[in-house]
Amino acid sequence: MWISINRKFRVLIDPFSSHSIRGVRLEGAADLLVKTDGTAAIVADKTDFGSATYLIKIFRGKFRVTPGVYRN
């Protein structure tokens, strides 16, 4: 019984939780871009994105601009 409830809970929550966590990390990256002069690689490292390339890809998807354009 517990496994069934747990599985149903994960199916309902997991897609939203990973999306929410990524959103919080992107907001943190945006904040760092505005408040610091760190490169995309440094911002990616501080916000736990795997690489600057991945950060730029995800950032562009949410904000519709690159991190460099967002900063300026």
Number of C-alpha atoms within 10 A of each C-alpha: 5 7 8 8 10 11 11 11 11 12 11 11 11 11 10 12 12 11 11 12 11 16 15 13 19 22 16 15 24 18 13 20 20 14 10 10 11 13 14 21 17 17 24 23 15 14 19 14 20 11 14 17 13 14 24 18 14 18 21 15 11 12 13 12 14 17 23 12 9 14 15 7
